[in-house]
């Protein structure tokens, strides 16, 4: 009926490859056997047990019934008289476990039961493996939300990107990918651990992403020692993934140019970051500048002629020549929107008369 040798071999392989205990896999198969028995040979109300002994290569199927004086439901109840000699020592209200293994050993039922049990076991094992993989990834990242990690692209298939992190496979969902990114097998990249939480009555949830603005900031930290040691700080960062990122940086040291430090030398630092993000545009602005100058630079690449600002109401009127307007607003006004979010000023663009 069941090929015990093949089952044992499969359990050994899966246990080793997926780091799942053999007993857990046996529990899964026993659950599948119970389902198969209840589906084909008896009533769904029955409490069925399956005992798989791989050492002895034996299978035992039992059902539990309550001892009663008069049977109303033959699938869940039995009298002492029906138990015959096996009823010795029991009384009404007791639960007895009856061996029904012989019910599935008739020749015309063995093939059907074995097939159903095998199919159910495969489905449950796949589900179990998926849940364990989720738990394994959660344990790896549960205390590391908002960090970045370096990963290697392992598999690309129908928009699905599987990444390798020190031997553990993690999925980069399509909705957390950036359209400008191009994924190639073996390619290394950074990803952001956006979420790692436990979910009630469900496997843990771990989300990695290539979209957050903080991903850009933290990749900068890997390239700029002055950010890591606190000599320079990122005050604010705004990003529309694959379009443009703007960063506002500052320093407590007057002799240091914070924006220039992120760019220096010869744009090498910022070019390394742009290469990581497939040459996404990155504007770096110093918060140490005068307010009017900071606002003007936040509208790069437009050339601004004058800035009038209201500090109390956080409003600014920016004047420029007509030919600079398209550079200032850029696509769908994204440059102005990002500049406003970055500096904290509501920006109004006006052309010089």
C-alpha positions in Angstrom: 0.0 0.0 0.0 2.6 2.5 1.0 6.2 2.4 -0.2 7.9 2.8 3.2 11.4 2.8 1.7 10.6 5.7 -0.6 8.9 7.6 2.2 11.9 7.2 4.5 14.3 8.3 1.8 12.2 11.3 1.0 12.0 12.3 4.7 15.8 12.0 5.0 16.4 14.2 2.0 13.9 16.9 2.9 15.0 17.0 6.5 18.6 17.6 5.5 17.9 20.1 2.7 15.3 22.2 4.4 16.4 21.8 8.0 13.1 20.3 9.1 13.1 17.6 11.8 12.2 14.1 10.7 9.5 13.9 13.3 7.8 17.0 12.0 7.8 15.4 8.5 6.3 12.2 9.9 3.6 14.3 11.7 2.8 15.9 8.3 2.5 12.5 6.6 0.3 11.1 9.4 -2.0 14.1 9.1 -2.3 13.4 5.3 -3.1 9.7 6.0 -5.8 10.7 8.4 -7.3 13.0 5.8 -7.2 10.3 3.2 -8.9 7.7 5.4 -11.7 10.1 6.4 -12.2 11.1 2.8 -12.6 7.7 1.3 -13.5 5.1 3.9 -15.3 6.6 6.8 -17.2 9.5 8.2 -15.8 13.0 8.6 -17.1 13.2 12.2 -14.7 10.5 13.3 -11.6 11.3 15.3 -9.0 9.4 13.3 -5.4 8.8 14.3 -2.5 7.6 12.1 0.7 6.1 13.5 3.5 5.7 11.0 6.5 3.6 12.3 9.3 3.9 9.8 11.6 1.7 11.9 9.2 -1.3 11.7 7.8 -0.1 8.4 4.3 -0.3 9.8 1.2 1.8 9.5 -1.7 1.8 12.0 -5.0 3.7 11.6 -7.2 4.0 14.6 -10.5 5.8 15.4 -11.6 7.1 18.8 -15.2 6.3 20.1 -17.0 7.1 23.3 -18.4 4.2 25.2 -22.2 4.6 25.6 -25.2 2.5 26.7 -27.1 3.1 23.5 -25.5 4.2 20.2 -27.0 7.3 18.5 -24.0 8.0 16.2 -22.1 4.8 15.2 -19.2 6.8 13.8 -18.4 8.3 17.2 -20.0 6.0 19.7 -19.8 2.3 20.7 -21.3 0.0 23.4 -19.4 -2.3 25.8 -21.2 -5.2 24.2 -19.8 -4.3 20.7 -16.3 -4.2 22.2 -16.6 -7.8 23.4 -13.5 -8.8 25.3 -11.8 -5.6 24.4 -14.3 -3.7 26.6 -12.8 -5.1 29.8 -11.8 -2.3 32.1 -13.8 0.4 30.3 -17.0 2.0 31.4 -19.6 4.4 29.9 -18.0 7.8 29.0 -14.6 6.4 28.4 -12.8 7.0 25.0 -11.6 3.8 23.3 -9.2 3.7 20.4 -10.0 1.1 17.8 -7.6 -0.3 15.2 -9.2 0.0 11.7 -6.0 -0.6 9.7 -7.5 -3.8 8.2 -10.2 -1.6 6.6 -7.7 -0.3 4.0 -5.8 -3.5 3.4 -8.3 -5.0 1.0 -6.7 -5.3 -2.4 -9.1 -3.1 -4.3 -8.7 -0.2 -1.8 -4.9 -0.2 -1.3 -4.0 1.6 -4.5 -6.6 4.3 -4.1 -5.7 5.0 -0.5 -2.0 5.0 -1.1 -2.4 7.5 -4.0 -4.6 9.8 -2.0 -2.4 9.7 1.0 0.7 10.3 -1.1 -0.8 13.3 -2.8 -2.1 14.8 0.4 1.3 14.3 2.0 3.1 16.0 -0.8 0.7 19.0 -0.6 1.1 19.3 3.2 4.9 18.9 3.1 5.2 21.6 0.5 3.0 23.9 2.8 5.1 22.9 5.8 8.4 23.6 4.0 7.0 27.0 2.9 6.0 27.8 6.5 9.4 26.7 7.8 11.2 28.8 5.2 9.2 31.8 6.4 10.1 31.1 10.0 13.7 30.6 9.2 13.9 34.0 7.3 12.0 35.7 10.1 14.5 34.4 12.7 17.3 35.7 10.5 15.9 39.2 10.2 13.5 39.7 13.2 15.9 42.2 15.0 17.1 43.8 11.8 14.3 45.9 10.5 15.4 49.1 8.6 18.9 47.6 8.0 20.3 46.9 4.6 22.0 43.7 3.5 24.2 42.7 0.6 22.7 39.9 -1.5 23.4 38.0 -4.7 20.8 37.4 -7.4 20.2 33.7 -7.6 17.1 33.0 -9.8 15.1 35.3 -12.2 11.9 33.8 -13.4 8.8 35.5 -14.8 9.4 38.7 -12.9 10.2 36.8 -9.7 13.7 37.5 -8.2 15.2 35.0 -5.7 18.2 36.4 -3.8 20.9 34.5 -1.9 21.9 35.8 1.5 24.7 33.7 3.0 23.1 30.5 1.8 19.4 31.5 2.6 17.1 32.2 -0.3 14.8 35.2 0.0 12.3 36.6 -2.5 12.2 40.2 -3.7 8.5 40.7 -4.6 7.7 42.3 -7.9 5.9 45.2 -6.0 9.1 45.9 -4.1 11.3 46.0 -7.2 12.3 49.1 -9.0 11.5 49.2 -12.7 14.9 50.7 -13.6 16.7 47.8 -12.0 18.1 45.1 -14.2 18.6 41.7 -12.5 21.3 39.3 -13.7 22.2 36.0 -12.1 25.3 36.4 -9.9 24.8 40.1 -9.6 25.3 41.7 -6.1 23.1 44.4 -4.7 21.7 45.9 -1.5 18.2 45.4 -0.3 16.3 47.0 2.6 14.6 45.0 5.4 11.4 46.9 5.4 9.4 44.6 7.8 9.9 41.5 9.9 6.9 40.8 12.1 5.1 37.8 13.6 1.5 37.3 12.4 -1.2 35.7 14.5 -2.3 32.3 13.1 -0.1 32.7 10.1 3.6 32.3 9.2 5.8 35.4 10.0 6.0 38.2 7.5 9.3 39.5 6.1 9.4 42.1 3.4 12.6 43.2 1.6 12.6 46.1 -0.8 14.6 48.1 -3.3 12.3 51.2 -3.1 12.7 53.0 0.3 14.7 56.3 0.5 16.5 54.9 3.5 18.0 52.2 1.3 19.9 55.0 -0.6 20.9 56.7 2.6 22.3 53.5 4.1 24.2 52.6 1.0 25.8 56.0 1.1 27.0 55.1 4.7 28.9 52.1 3.2 30.8 54.4 0.9 31.3 57.5 3.1 33.2 57.0 6.4 32.2 60.5 7.5 28.5 59.4 7.6 29.4 56.4 9.7 31.4 58.3 12.3 28.9 61.1 12.5 31.1 63.9 11.0 28.3 64.3 8.5 24.6 63.6 9.0 21.7 63.1 6.6 19.0 65.5 7.7 16.4 64.4 5.2 16.0 62.3 2.2 13.2 62.0 -0.4 13.0 59.5 -3.2 10.8 58.5 -6.1 12.4 55.1 -6.9 14.1 55.0 -10.4 13.3 58.7 -11.0 15.2 60.9 -8.5 16.5 61.1 -5.0 17.3 64.3 -3.1 19.5 64.3 0.1 19.9 67.1 2.6 23.1 66.8 4.6 24.7 68.7 7.4 27.8 68.9 9.6 28.7 70.4 13.0 32.1 71.3 11.7 32.3 74.7 9.8 35.4 73.6 7.9 33.6 70.7 6.3 31.4 70.9 3.2 28.9 68.1 3.8 27.5 68.0 0.3 31.0 68.1 -1.3 32.1 65.2 1.0 29.4 62.9 -0.3 30.4 63.8 -3.8 34.2 63.9 -3.5 36.6 63.0 -4.9 35.7 63.6 -8.6 32.2 62.4 -8.1 33.5 58.9 -7.3 31.4 58.4 -4.1 28.1 59.5 -5.6 28.8 57.6 -8.9 29.2 54.4 -6.9 25.8 54.9 -5.4 24.2 55.8 -8.8 25.7 52.6 -10.2 24.0 50.6 -7.4 20.7 52.1 -8.4 21.2 51.9 -12.2 22.0 55.6 -12.6 19.1 57.0 -10.8 19.5 60.8 -10.5 20.7 61.9 -7.0 20.9 65.5 -5.9 22.9 66.4 -2.7 22.2 69.7 -0.9 23.9 71.1 2.1 21.7 72.2 5.1 24.6 74.4 6.3 24.0 76.8 3.4 21.9 79.9 3.8 18.2 79.1 3.6 17.7 80.8 0.2 20.8 79.0 -1.2 19.5 75.6 0.2 16.1 76.2 -1.5 17.8 77.2 -4.8 20.1 74.2 -4.9 17.1 71.9 -4.1 15.7 72.8 -7.5 18.8 71.6 -9.4 19.5 71.6 -12.3 17.5 74.9 -12.7 19.4 78.2 -12.3 17.6 80.4 -9.8 17.9 84.2 -9.9 16.2 85.0 -6.6 14.5 83.4 -3.6 12.1 85.2 -1.2 11.1 83.1 1.8 8.9 83.4 4.9 10.6 81.6 7.7 7.5 81.7 10.0 5.1 80.2 7.5 7.7 78.0 5.7 6.9 79.4 2.3 9.3 80.4 -0.5 8.9 82.2 -3.8 11.5 81.2 -6.3 12.3 83.4 -9.3 13.9 82.1 -12.5 14.1 82.8 -16.2 11.4 81.3 -18.5 13.8 78.9 -20.1 14.7 77.4 -16.7 11.1 76.6 -15.7 11.0 73.2 -17.2 14.3 72.2 -15.4 12.9 73.4 -12.1 9.6 71.6 -12.3 10.9 68.6 -14.2 8.5 65.6 -14.9 5.1 66.1 -13.3 6.5 68.7 -11.0 8.4 66.1 -9.2 11.5 68.3 -8.7 9.4 71.0 -6.9 7.5 68.4 -4.9 10.7 66.7 -3.8 12.4 70.1 -3.0 9.4 71.1 -0.8 9.5 67.8 1.1 13.3 68.0 1.5 13.6 71.6 2.7 10.2 71.9 4.5 9.2 75.0 2.5 6.2 75.3 0.3 7.8 76.4 -3.0 6.1 78.7 -5.5 7.8 79.1 -8.9 7.7 82.5 -10.6 9.2 83.6 -13.9 11.2 86.8 -14.0 9.4 89.7 -15.8 
